[in-house]
């Protein structure tokens, strides 16, 4: 699966999360940007350079994944 496709899935997941659990919006102030990026990847993918995708992967993805993981551990303990 391409990195772009993975970002599309993340954006759609956030969109659904906020539709179903709007109170979670405060936990993810970056959600509107993630959803917007998903929309651009889906409908205007030719306007996004590989450098933009790589920059997000390099600068933002790790901290974002950590935040999601910690939330999951908090809400879904084993």
C-alpha positions as CSV (number, residue, x, y, z in Angstrom):
1,X,0.0,0.0,0.0
2,X,1.4,3.4,-0.9
3,X,2.2,6.0,1.7
4,X,-0.4,8.3,0.1
5,X,-3.1,5.7,0.4
6,X,-2.1,5.3,4.1
7,X,-2.5,9.0,4.6
8,X,-5.9,8.9,2.9
9,X,-7.0,6.1,5.3
10,X,-5.8,8.1,8.3
11,X,-7.6,11.2,7.2
12,X,-10.8,9.3,6.6
13,X,-10.5,7.6,10.0
14,X,-10.2,11.0,11.6
15,X,-13.2,12.3,9.7
16,X,-15.3,9.4,10.9
17,X,-13.9,9.7,14.5
18,X,-15.0,13.4,14.7
19,X,-18.4,12.7,13.1
20,X,-19.1,10.0,15.7
21,X,-17.2,11.4,18.7
22,X,-17.1,15.2,18.3
23,X,-15.9,15.6,21.9
24,X,-12.5,14.1,20.8
25,X,-11.8,17.2,18.7
26,X,-9.9,18.8,21.6
27,X,-7.5,15.9,21.8
28,X,-6.5,16.3,18.1
29,X,-6.2,20.0,17.2
30,X,-4.4,18.9,14.0
31,X,-7.4,16.8,12.8
32,X,-8.7,19.5,10.4
33,X,-5.3,19.6,8.7
34,X,-5.1,15.8,8.5
35,X,-8.6,15.7,7.0
36,X,-7.8,18.4,4.5
37,X,-4.6,16.6,3.5
38,X,-6.7,13.5,2.9
39,X,-9.1,15.4,0.7
40,X,-6.2,16.9,-1.4
41,X,-4.6,13.5,-1.8
42,X,-7.9,12.0,-2.9
43,X,-9.1,14.7,-5.2
44,X,-6.1,16.8,-6.2
45,X,-3.2,14.4,-5.7
46,X,-1.3,15.9,-8.7
47,X,-0.9,19.1,-6.7
48,X,1.1,17.4,-3.9
49,X,4.7,16.8,-4.4
50,X,6.6,13.8,-3.0
51,X,8.6,16.3,-0.9
52,X,5.4,17.3,1.0
53,X,4.5,13.7,1.7
54,X,8.1,12.9,2.8
55,X,8.2,16.0,5.0
56,X,5.1,14.9,6.8
57,X,6.5,11.4,7.3
58,X,9.8,12.8,8.5
59,X,8.6,15.6,10.8
60,X,5.1,14.7,12.0
61,X,4.2,11.1,11.7
62,X,6.2,9.7,14.6
63,X,4.8,12.0,17.2
64,X,1.3,11.5,15.8
65,X,1.6,7.7,15.9
66,X,2.8,7.9,19.5
67,X,-0.2,10.1,20.5
68,X,-2.6,7.6,18.9
69,X,-0.9,4.7,20.6
70,X,-1.0,6.3,24.0
71,X,-4.7,7.1,23.5
72,X,-5.4,3.5,22.5
73,X,-3.6,2.2,25.6
74,X,-5.6,4.5,27.8
75,X,-9.0,3.7,26.3
76,X,-8.4,0.0,25.4
77,X,-6.4,-1.6,28.2
78,X,-5.9,-5.3,27.9
